[in-house]
Amino acid sequence: MGAVLVLVTTADGAADKVSLQALALGAQLAAGGQVHALLAGDAAAAADLGDWGATQVHVPQGAPDAFAPDAVARMLADLAGTLGVYAIVGPGTEAGNTVLARAAARSALPFAANCTSVTPGSPATVTRFRWGGSLLEEAAIHADRLVVTVAPHVVSAAQTGGSAVVNPFTPQLDDADLAVKVVGSIPAPAGGVSLTDAKVVVSGGRGVGSEAGFAPVEELASLLGAAIGCSRAVTISGWRSHTAQVGQTGTKIAPDLYIAVGISGATQHMAGCKGAKRILAINKDPEAPIMSDADYAVIGNLHEVLPAISAEIRRRRAG
């Protein structure tokens, strides 16, 4: 269909996972054409993007160190115009959706967020998550240029063994582009397993009862080498940090196993764990909404069930 431009954001010095998934979608849309990447973040990540499908990587010089969405959006829109790309693709993260919405507005183009698939054509069609992931919408896009983000963990990213040409450039920015920027951030607690990388996640919800009530959740997570998550209700109550929240307004995860403890399963929470391969729900309410999404369910008091599971794991390991 033509060249594609992909926004790549970084975390810990490398492209984040959803950006790599956006590159995979970009390569599909390019269908053998050029896959351009605009790197917004650590310039050191540019060297590896060819191995994930990029053919050219554009690295801004002299851009602000802090994340400034309007500045990135201007770079993206300007670069798309210069390159004459067929589509702009970004990661369906908070940063990606924020930037691409602004880039689309600058170019007077429609924007489709959190897509699970994109079919080129005239018009192009997209399938995307709506209402916090509770339904899928199929929509037609009537535009000369597609502007879309890929929903996390719905497109597989794979290394290609390719290489990319790195193109440094100096963006044209003004004071208005820098009016909104990140001035500080709260780092995730050191140590433990990252929610985004974990193969197993154990999450507690309002049913845990208190901050101290997370003790059996922490015990089970330690035995399984799992990350600890929580629902929005828990963060509102101050029992756990927002960095542990799984959900539409928290972290979207894709573990092999998600153990949801005392979580009712509100739409916003399920949007965050939709990528899990298996869901085990532990809840005393058999009618809790999460039961309809769970692969396995244990009906009972979590403060009795979790210690029993942990005890059995220890017994089997000792034997």
N, C-alpha and C positions, 0 to 999 in steps of 0.2 A: 504493500500500500504506500510505501514511502518511508522517509526517515522519521524517527520518533525521538523525543527528548524526555529523559527521565530525571526527576529530582531525587538525589541521593543524600540522605542525612546520615550522620555518624553517631556512634556511641562508643566510648572507650577507645578512640583512635581508629575504629574500623566502621565500615558501612553497617547500619543496623539491619536486622533480619528482614523487616518489612520492605526496606529499600531494595534489598536483593530480590525480593519477590516482585517488586515493581519493575526491576530490570528484566526479570523473566517474562512478565507480561509485555513489556516494551519490545522485547525480541520477537515475541509471537506476533505482535501487531506490525512490526517492521518487515516480517516475512523475508528475511535475507537482506534487507536494506540497512542503512546506518542506524545504530543505536547510540545516540548522544546522551551523556550523563552530565548534569550540572551538580557539582559537588558542593554541598552546603555543610561545612563542618571542617573536620581535621583534614588538611591537604595530604597527609601521609596515606590516607585511604585510597588515593587515586591510583596508586600502582597496582592494586589488586582488582580493580573493577573490570578489567578486560577478561579476567577469568570467570566473571559472572555475567558476561554477555554484552558489555559495553564495547563499542568500537572506537569512540572518541570521548574523552573526559575533559570537561571544561572547568578549570579551577580559577576562581576569582582571586585577584591580587589586590591587597589593600582594603578588602571588605572588613566590616566591623567584626571583632572577635565574638561579641555577644549576638545571640540569635535575634535577628530583626526581620520579622515576617514580610513587611512591606518591601524591604531591600531585596530579599531573596525572590519575592514575587516579581519585582521589576526586572531583576536579572533573568528570571525564567521567561517572562513575557518577551523581553527584548531579544534574548537568544533564540526563542522559538521563531520570532519574526525574521531574524537574520538567516537562520538555517532553513526556513520554509518547511518546517516539520508537519507531518500529517496529524500527530497526536502528542500531547503532553501527559505524562503518566507520573504519579507520585505515590508514596506510601500512605496507606489509610490510617495514619497515626494523627495525634493532635497536631504535631508540627506540619505534617504533610497536607492534611486537610486545610489547615489555616493558610498555608502558602498558596496552594492551588486555587482556593476560593478567591484569594486576592488577585492572583495572576489572571484568572478567568474574567474577573470584573474589569481589570485594566484593558482587556482585549475585547470586552463586550461579547463574551462567549458563554454558553451554558456550561455547567459543571456537574458531573456525576460523581458522588463520593461513595466509597466503600463498595466497589464493584466486585462481583465474584466471577464475572465473565464479560468480555467485550467482543462483539462481532462487527467487523468493519463493513461498510456498505454505504448506501445513500438512500435513506439515512442509516447511520450506524445504530446498533441496538446494544443495550447493556442490561445485565441483571445485577441488582445491588440490594444490600441489606437496607431495610427501612424499619422504623419504630423499634430501635434498639436491637435489631436482629430478629424480631419476632415474625417478620414476613420478608419475602423476596419480591421485588418489583422489577418488571421488565419494562424498559422505556426506550423510546426512539430518540436519537439526538440529531437534530437538524442543524448542522454547523459545518463550516469549512475546516475546522480543526477540533479534534476531540480533546477534552480536558477531563481526566478521570483519575481517581485514586483506587488502588487495589485494597480490598478488605484484608486484614491480617490473616495469614495462614490458610488462604484458599488457593493460592498459586504456589507450586513447588519451585524453589530456586535450586539450580544445579550448576556446578562448576563446568566450564566449557573447555578450559585449557587455552583460551584465546588471550589476546593481548590488545591493548588500546593505546591510541595516540593521546598524550596528555597535552592539552592546549591551555596555557595560562592566559588570562585576559584581565583587563582593567574595567570593571563595571562603571557605568554612569549613574551616580546616585546623588541625591540632594538631601537637605535636612529633613524634609517631610518623610523620606523613606526610612529615616532613623528615629522617628518620633516614638515608635513603639519598639521596645526591645527588652530582652530578659536582663534584669539587673541582679538577679541572685537565684540560687536554687538550693534545695534541700537534698543532700545526697542520701541514697539508700543506706540503711545500716550496713556496716562492714561485716564481712564474713557470711557464712551460710550459703545457700543455693539461690541463684537468681530466679525470679518468677518466669522470666522470658525464656530461660534455658533449661529449666527443670524438666525431668522426665516424669516426675511425680510431684503433685501439688496437693497439700492438705489445707483446706480453708475452713475457718470458723465463721459462723454468723451470729445473729442476735441470740439464737438458742444457746450459745455457749454461756451466756448469763453475766459475765463480768470479765475484767482483764485477767484476774486470777484463774478464771475458768478456762483460759487457753492452755493451762499446764498439760492436760492430756493430749491436746492437739500438738503441742511442741514435742511431747514425748514420742508420739507416733511418727511425726515428721523426722525426728532424729533417727529413729530406727530404720526408716525407709530411705534416708538420704534425700528427703523431699524438701521443697520450698514451702514456706508457710504463707498462706494468703488469707484474705478476709472479705467480708461483704461491706457495702457502703454503710450499712447500719452500724457496724463495728467501728469504722473510722469516725463517724459522727459522734458516737459515744465516747471516743477518745481511748478506746481499748488498744488499738493498733494504729500505726502510722498509715497515712494515705498511700505510701509507697508499696504497701502490702495489698491494696485493694484490687480485687479482680472484678472487672465489669466494664460497662460502656464508658464510664468516666474514670476508670482505673486502668489496669493493665489487661490486655488481651493475651491469653495464653493458649498453648497448644501442647500440653503434656501427653504422655502415653496414658496416664491415669490421673483423674481429678477426683479427690475425695472431699465431698462437700458435707460439712458437719454443722448441723443446726442452722442450715440455710434454707429458706423457703423457696427460693428460685424465682425471684422477680425478673421480669424481662430484661432489665438493665444488667443484672448480674449474669444471666445466661448468655448475653451478647459477648461477655468477656471470656467465657469458657467454652464457646461453641466449637473451638478448634480441638478440644480434647478428644482423644481416640476412645476413651472409656470414662464414664462417670459413675462413681459410687456415692450414693446419697445415704447419709445417716441422719434420721429425723424421727421424732416421736409422733409426728403427724402424717398418717398415711395419705392424706389428701393434699399435702404440700405440692405446689406446682412443679417443683423440681423432679418429683417422682415420674412425671410423664416424659422427662428427658433423660432420666438415669438409665444406665445399662444394668446396674445392680442397686438394690436398696436394702437397707437394714432399718426396720421399724423398732425404735427403742430409745431409751434415755442415753444420750451420748456420753454422759459421765459414768455410765456403766459399760457401754459398748466399747469405747475407746480403750480403757484400761484392760479390758478382756482381750482385745485384738493385740495390744502391745505385749501382754503377758504371754499370749500364744506364740508370737514371733520370737520372743526371748526363749521360750521353752524349746521350740523347734531348732533354733540356732545352737542351743546348749546341747541338744541331743545329737 
